[in-house]
Amino acid sequence: MRSTKWIALVALMMVVAGPVVAAAQAVKVGAVIPLTGRYGAGGAQIRAGYEIAVEHVNAAGGVTVGGKKMPIELTVLDDESDATKTVARLESLAAQGVVAYLGGFGSDLHNAAAGIAEKNKTPYLGVAFALHKVHQQGFKYLFSPFWKSPDIGQHTQGLLALIPAADRPKTVAIFQEKTDWGAEMGKAWTDAGKAAGYTVAMLGEYAPGAKDFSDLILKAKSANADAVFAIPTPPDGMTMIKQMKELGYAPKLAIMIRAADPIVWSKNLGKDGDFVVLAAGWHHAMKTPGVNELNEVHQKKFQRPSDPLVGPAYACVQILAAALAKAGSLERDKVRDAIAATDTSNTVIGSVKFRPDGTGIVSAAFAQWQNGKQELIYPKEHAVVPIAYPAPAFSKR
């Protein structure tokens, strides 16, 4: 088993009145994240968000639980982008006595994790998954401060409204992954078309990990689809773009959720990866509390502002720390109830509340690759650049 363990400790010396306590009980928190495999690039962003947040909490003295200051001790395990290993790693963390779980990247991995959290009666906070179905199974310990498929469909209407009405896409091709989330987003985007003014001219399915997408691409090209909407994994999405270029199909707009999140997107595709929209739900340019401080640390560690999933991951730790303080206890049920009662506007992703099913009421954000950078284009109040539309032919980029 590959694993990495980070133990954050409070400072040994603090300027306080009275004697310094030599040792303090720690709050054990476990995270299972895909650090390798098809989701590895996205998992790296999640890990960075958790780590920086824990560093900040502990640098401030830790969490006050029942009158005691406690550091957060974070254990991170790699599930290698394999849902079976997600389950096994979560069980090993349970044996270590963790108070809460932090999730990884990808709806399929979170889907596998939710049942384990419920079985072990351990609160679970996860982002980077938009699957709504898992929240409809009555789980009480699952919480996700991240937008879900119905939210993305609704906000796709707002995204298209940034384009003058006469120029908006009239026909859309949906490349639907053969997964629960793929089916959800296929329906969400089909339903959104009724209000957004487009029709679904082509909907085709593919299996995750496929190597040849030419049939889908040629059908979309034949249907004269103005836009392509898809939720591929990063490897699948990059393959799609390369084959779209080879087949001479450049839609006016491409939304590729999940695939375009990692920085490796632009490194591998160069200018061919520009004009693609991603939906990580957050961006380092958002005007929310603590973003500047987060970006400063991330810049020092990685030589760039925070990646799009760093913020939501950081917010999970903020929510958990506040819940621990509110619960005044390390009892999992009390921590769970405190998370459920979250009502704050002070996270790096802005306001957060949870519905009874554990879905978050959170901000929405679309970014777009422009000149090799992820630029915030939606919503208007946070946008730093306008949407780049229509996308030119690959040969003219």
C-alpha positions in Angstrom: 0.0 0.0 0.0 1.3 3.4 -0.9 0.7 5.9 1.7 2.0 9.2 2.9 1.4 10.6 6.3 1.6 14.2 7.3 1.4 14.9 11.0 0.9 18.6 11.7 2.0 19.6 15.2 1.4 22.8 17.2 4.4 25.0 17.8 6.6 23.9 20.7 7.1 27.4 22.0 4.3 30.0 22.3 4.3 33.2 24.2 1.6 32.6 26.8 1.1 33.2 30.4 1.9 30.2 32.5 3.6 26.9 31.7 3.7 25.5 28.2 1.9 22.2 27.8 4.5 19.7 26.5 2.0 17.5 24.5 -1.5 17.8 23.3 -4.0 15.3 22.1 -4.5 15.5 18.3 -7.6 15.4 16.2 -7.1 12.5 13.9 -8.4 13.1 10.4 -8.0 10.7 7.4 -8.0 11.4 3.7 -8.1 8.9 0.9 -7.0 10.6 -2.3 -6.0 9.4 -5.8 -2.4 10.5 -6.0 -1.6 8.1 -8.8 -3.6 6.7 -11.7 -6.1 8.5 -14.0 -7.2 11.0 -11.3 -3.7 11.6 -9.9 -3.4 15.2 -11.3 -6.7 16.2 -9.7 -5.9 14.4 -6.5 -2.8 16.5 -6.2 -4.9 19.6 -6.0 -7.1 18.1 -3.3 -4.1 17.1 -1.2 -2.6 20.6 -1.5 -5.8 22.2 -0.3 -6.0 19.9 2.7 -2.4 20.3 3.6 -2.3 24.1 3.5 -5.5 24.3 5.5 -4.2 22.0 8.2 -1.0 24.0 8.3 -3.0 27.2 8.8 -5.2 25.7 11.5 -2.3 24.4 13.4 -0.2 27.5 13.1 -3.1 29.3 14.8 -2.9 26.9 17.7 -5.1 24.2 16.5 -8.8 23.6 17.1 -10.4 24.4 20.4 -12.4 21.3 21.4 -14.1 21.4 24.8 -11.8 24.1 26.0 -8.6 22.4 24.8 -6.4 23.4 21.9 -5.7 20.4 19.7 -3.7 20.2 16.5 -5.2 18.4 13.5 -3.2 15.2 12.6 -3.9 14.4 8.9 -3.2 11.0 7.4 -3.3 10.8 3.6 -3.5 7.5 1.8 -3.4 6.9 -2.0 -6.2 4.8 -3.5 -4.4 4.8 -6.9 -7.7 6.0 -8.6 -9.2 2.5 -7.8 -12.6 2.5 -6.0 -11.8 -0.9 -4.4 -8.7 0.5 -2.8 -10.7 3.6 -1.7 -12.8 1.3 0.4 -9.9 -0.6 1.8 -7.9 2.6 2.7 -11.0 4.1 4.4 -11.3 1.0 6.5 -7.7 1.1 7.5 -8.2 4.8 8.6 -11.2 3.7 10.7 -9.0 1.3 12.5 -6.7 4.2 13.4 -9.6 6.0 15.1 -10.1 9.0 12.8 -12.7 11.4 13.8 -13.6 12.4 10.2 -12.9 11.5 6.6 -11.8 13.9 3.8 -12.5 12.7 0.3 -10.6 12.5 -2.9 -11.3 13.3 -6.6 -13.9 11.8 -8.9 -17.5 10.8 -8.5 -17.0 7.1 -8.8 -14.5 7.1 -5.9 -16.7 9.3 -3.7 -19.6 7.0 -4.5 -17.7 4.0 -3.2 -16.5 6.0 -0.1 -20.0 7.2 1.0 -21.2 3.7 2.1 -18.1 3.1 4.2 -18.4 6.4 6.0 -22.0 5.5 6.7 -21.1 2.0 8.0 -18.4 3.5 10.2 -20.6 6.4 11.3 -17.8 8.8 10.5 -18.5 12.2 9.0 -17.2 12.5 5.4 -16.5 15.8 3.6 -15.7 15.6 -0.1 -15.4 17.9 -3.1 -14.5 17.3 -6.8 -17.6 15.2 -7.3 -20.9 16.4 -8.8 -22.7 13.1 -8.6 -26.1 13.8 -7.1 -27.4 10.2 -7.0 -25.2 9.2 -4.1 -26.9 11.9 -2.0 -30.3 10.4 -2.6 -29.6 7.2 -0.7 -30.3 8.5 2.8 -26.7 8.8 3.9 -26.4 10.9 7.1 -22.6 11.2 7.3 -22.0 12.4 3.7 -21.4 16.1 3.1 -20.2 17.8 0.0 -19.7 21.6 -0.3 -19.6 21.3 -4.1 -22.1 21.8 -6.8 -24.0 18.8 -8.2 -25.3 17.8 -11.6 -28.6 19.7 -11.4 -26.7 22.9 -10.3 -24.2 22.6 -13.2 -27.1 22.2 -15.7 -28.8 25.2 -14.4 -25.7 27.3 -14.4 -24.8 26.2 -17.9 -27.8 28.4 -18.9 -26.1 31.3 -17.2 -22.8 30.6 -18.9 -24.4 30.6 -22.3 -26.2 33.9 -21.4 -22.8 35.5 -21.5 -22.9 35.1 -25.3 -25.1 37.4 -27.3 -28.4 35.6 -28.0 -28.0 35.6 -31.8 -24.5 33.9 -31.5 -25.2 31.3 -28.8 -24.9 27.6 -29.6 -28.1 26.3 -31.2 -27.1 22.7 -31.3 -25.1 20.6 -28.8 -23.4 17.2 -28.9 -23.2 15.4 -25.6 -20.4 12.9 -25.2 -21.9 10.8 -22.4 -19.6 8.7 -20.2 -21.2 5.3 -19.4 -21.4 6.0 -15.6 -24.0 7.2 -13.2 -22.6 10.7 -13.4 -22.5 10.6 -17.2 -26.2 9.8 -17.2 -26.9 12.5 -14.7 -25.1 15.2 -16.7 -26.6 14.0 -20.0 -30.1 14.6 -18.5 -29.1 17.8 -16.8 -27.7 19.3 -20.1 -30.7 18.0 -22.1 -33.1 19.6 -19.7 -31.0 22.9 -19.6 -31.4 23.2 -23.4 -35.1 23.9 -23.0 -34.4 27.1 -21.2 -31.0 27.9 -22.8 -32.4 27.7 -26.4 -30.3 24.8 -27.7 -31.3 21.4 -28.9 -29.3 18.2 -28.4 -28.4 17.3 -31.9 -26.3 14.2 -30.9 -25.9 12.2 -27.8 -23.4 9.3 -27.8 -22.0 7.1 -25.1 -18.5 5.9 -24.5 -16.8 3.7 -21.9 -14.2 5.4 -19.6 -10.7 4.6 -20.7 -11.7 4.3 -24.4 -8.9 5.0 -26.9 -10.9 5.9 -30.0 -13.5 8.6 -29.9 -13.7 9.1 -33.7 -17.2 7.8 -34.0 -18.6 10.3 -31.5 -16.6 13.1 -33.0 -17.6 12.4 -36.6 -21.3 12.1 -35.6 -21.0 15.5 -33.8 -19.4 17.0 -36.8 -22.0 15.5 -39.2 -24.8 16.9 -36.9 -23.1 20.4 -37.2 -23.1 20.6 -33.4 -22.0 24.1 -32.3 -20.9 22.8 -28.9 -19.7 19.7 -27.2 -20.5 19.0 -23.5 -18.7 16.2 -21.7 -17.3 15.0 -18.4 -14.3 12.9 -19.4 -11.4 11.9 -17.1 -8.3 13.9 -17.8 -6.7 11.2 -20.0 -10.0 10.7 -22.0 -10.5 14.4 -22.4 -7.0 15.0 -23.8 -7.5 12.1 -26.2 -10.8 13.6 -27.3 -9.2 17.0 -28.1 -6.3 15.4 -30.0 -8.7 13.4 -32.1 -11.0 16.3 -32.7 -8.1 18.2 -34.1 -7.1 15.2 -36.3 -10.7 15.0 -37.7 -11.0 18.7 -38.3 -13.8 19.3 -35.8 -13.6 22.5 -33.7 -16.9 23.3 -32.0 -17.6 26.9 -31.1 -17.7 25.9 -27.4 -16.4 22.9 -25.6 -17.3 22.2 -21.9 -15.1 19.4 -20.5 -15.7 19.0 -16.8 -13.1 17.2 -14.8 -10.7 16.6 -17.7 -9.7 20.3 -18.0 -9.2 20.8 -14.2 -5.5 19.8 -13.9 -2.6 22.0 -15.1 -1.4 19.1 -17.1 -4.2 19.8 -19.6 -2.3 22.8 -21.0 1.1 21.2 -20.7 0.0 18.3 -22.8 -2.2 20.1 -25.3 -0.7 23.5 -25.7 -2.9 25.9 -27.7 -5.2 23.0 -28.7 -6.4 23.0 -25.1 -7.5 26.6 -25.2 -11.1 27.7 -25.3 -12.2 24.7 -23.3 -14.5 25.5 -20.3 -14.1 23.7 -16.9 -16.5 23.6 -13.9 -14.4 23.2 -10.8 -16.8 25.5 -9.0 -14.0 27.8 -7.7 -11.1 29.9 -8.9 -8.2 31.7 -7.3 -9.5 35.0 -8.5 -12.8 34.8 -6.6 -13.5 37.5 -4.1 -14.0 35.4 -1.0 -12.5 35.5 2.5 -8.9 34.2 2.8 -8.3 33.6 -0.9 -5.3 36.0 -1.0 -3.6 34.2 2.0 -4.3 30.8 0.4 -2.8 32.0 -2.9 0.3 33.4 -1.2 1.1 30.0 0.3 0.3 28.1 -2.8 2.4 30.4 -4.9 5.4 29.8 -2.6 4.9 26.0 -2.7 4.0 25.5 -6.4 5.0 28.8 -8.1 1.4 29.6 -9.2 -1.8 30.8 -7.6 -4.2 28.1 -6.2 -5.4 25.5 -8.6 -9.2 25.3 -9.0 -9.8 22.4 -6.6 -7.5 23.6 -3.9 -10.1 26.1 -2.7 -12.9 23.6 -2.2 -10.5 21.2 -0.5 -9.3 23.9 1.8 -12.9 24.8 2.7 -13.5 21.2 3.8 -10.9 21.6 6.5 -12.4 25.0 7.5 -15.8 23.5 7.8 -14.5 20.5 9.8 -12.5 22.7 12.2 -15.5 25.0 12.8 -17.7 21.9 13.4 -15.2 20.4 15.9 -15.2 23.7 17.9 -19.0 23.9 17.8 -19.4 20.2 18.8 -17.0 20.7 21.7 -16.2 17.0 21.4 -14.5 14.4 19.3 -17.6 12.2 19.3 -18.4 11.5 15.7 -22.1 11.9 15.9 -21.7 15.3 17.6 -19.2 16.4 14.9 -21.6 15.1 12.2 -24.5 17.2 13.6 -22.3 20.3 13.8 -21.3 19.9 10.2 -24.9 19.5 9.2 -25.7 22.8 10.9 -22.9 24.7 9.0 -24.0 28.2 8.1 -21.0 30.3 7.3 -19.8 32.9 4.8 -16.2 32.8 5.9 -14.7 30.0 3.9 -12.4 30.5 0.9 -15.3 29.3 -1.4 -17.7 31.8 0.3 -21.0 30.9 1.9 -21.7 27.3 2.7 -24.9 25.6 4.0 -25.9 22.0 3.7 -29.3 20.6 2.6 -30.7 17.6 4.6 -29.2 15.2 1.9 -25.7 16.6 2.5 -25.4 18.5 -0.8 -23.9 22.0 -0.4 -25.5 25.3 -1.1 -22.4 26.9 -2.5 -21.2 29.4 -5.1 -20.9 28.4 -8.8 -17.9 29.1 -11.1 -16.8 28.3 -14.7 -13.3 28.9 -15.9 -11.9 28.7 -19.4 -8.5 27.9 -20.8 -7.3 31.1 -22.5 -3.6 31.5 -23.7 -2.6 28.6 -21.5 -4.2 29.9 -18.3 -7.4 29.0 -16.5 -9.4 32.3 -16.5 -12.5 32.9 -14.4 -15.4 33.8 -16.8 -18.5 33.1 -14.6 -20.3 34.4 -12.6 -20.2 38.0 -13.8 -19.5 39.4 -10.3 -16.3 37.4 -10.0 -15.2 37.1 -13.7 -11.8 38.5 -14.6 -12.1 38.1 -18.4 -15.1 37.6 -20.9 -15.8 34.2 -22.3 -13.7 33.5 -25.5 -16.2 32.6 -28.1 -16.4 31.2 -30.7 -13.4 29.0 -30.7 -11.4 29.1 -33.9 -10.3 26.1 -35.9 -7.3 24.3 -34.4 -5.1 25.5 -37.3 -5.8 29.1 -36.4 -4.9 29.0 -32.7 
